């Protein structure tokens, strides 16, 4: 769950300076959330199966 929140924060943080150069490119950086959310979802499911999830 921490990775899920961190990924959102990192992508947002990256999109802010990019927006100064190109607002359209900054919007496209949000697509990085798709693989990040998929990855964090797999990690959470794996942790739940092994019993180490909170």
C-alpha positions in Angstrom: 0.0 0.0 0.0 2.9 2.3 0.7 4.2 1.8 -2.8 0.8 2.7 -4.2 0.8 6.0 -2.5 4.5 6.7 -3.2 4.0 6.0 -6.9 1.2 8.5 -7.1 3.3 11.1 -5.3 6.4 10.5 -7.5 4.4 10.7 -10.8 2.8 13.9 -9.6 6.1 15.3 -8.6 7.6 14.5 -12.0 4.7 16.0 -13.9 5.0 19.4 -12.2 8.4 20.5 -13.6 7.5 18.8 -17.0 4.3 21.0 -17.1 6.6 24.1 -17.2 8.0 22.8 -20.4 5.0 21.2 -22.0 1.6 20.9 -20.3 0.6 18.2 -22.7 3.6 16.1 -21.9 2.8 16.5 -18.2 -0.6 15.0 -18.8 1.0 12.0 -20.6 3.3 11.4 -17.6 0.1 10.4 -15.7 0.0 7.2 -17.9 3.0 6.0 -15.8 0.5 5.4 -13.0 -1.0 2.4 -15.0 2.1 0.1 -14.7 2.8 1.4 -11.2 -0.8 0.6 -10.0 -0.6 -2.8 -11.6 2.7 -3.6 -10.0 1.5 -2.4 -6.5 -1.7 -4.5 -6.9 0.3 -7.6 -7.7 2.6 -7.0 -4.7 -0.4 -6.5 -2.3 -2.0 -9.7 -3.6 1.2 -11.6 -3.1 1.7 -10.3 0.4 -1.9 -11.2 1.3 -1.4 -14.8 0.1 1.8 -15.2 2.2 0.2 -13.6 5.3 2.5 -10.7 5.6 0.0 -8.0 4.7 -1.4 -5.8 7.5 
